[in-house]
């Protein structure tokens, strides 16, 4: 009996799990994209849309697989940015399969202290 199965080598679209939270003067996004190296990440802004995509490419290995569940994957997320986000001040990093984006708020919407004058 041949226990090998036909292996599906197509890429599978994945939705990255994401946490979004407020920092002091920022909005922070953390997205899980396991297996995606920095070189295969793309982060861009198109008008008011933040687009994050990544590719996990598994090496093609010949073998007598009985089961092969680890596959290539394409990640794709997009978010609409409101007018409080400074589009020119966004930082991105990746570590251990987690992509972190720090979106700074525009100066005009950051909390500020009002000085009180006498008189």
C-alpha positions, 0 to 999 in steps of 0.5 A: 500500500502506498501511504504517500499522498499528493502534496498540495504545494499551492500557497495558502492565504493567511490572515495574521492575528493582530493586537492593536493598542494605544501607547502614550503618543502612538498606536501600536499594532502587533501581527503574528506572521510566523515563518516570514523573514524580514526580506519577505515583508512589505509594508506600505501606505496607499492613501489612507490604507496601511497594507501589510503583506508577507510570504512564508516560503518553505524549501522544496524538498523531495521526500517520502512524505506521509503527511505534509502540513507545513506549507507556503503562506501569503499573509495580507492585512490592511487597515484604514488610517484615520486623520490622527495618524502621522503617515510620515512617522511609522516604525516597523520591526519583526522579531520571532514571527511578530511584526510590530508597527508603531504609528505616531499620532500627529502633533495636533492630536497628542495630549499636551499640558496647557500652561496657566498664566496669572491675570 
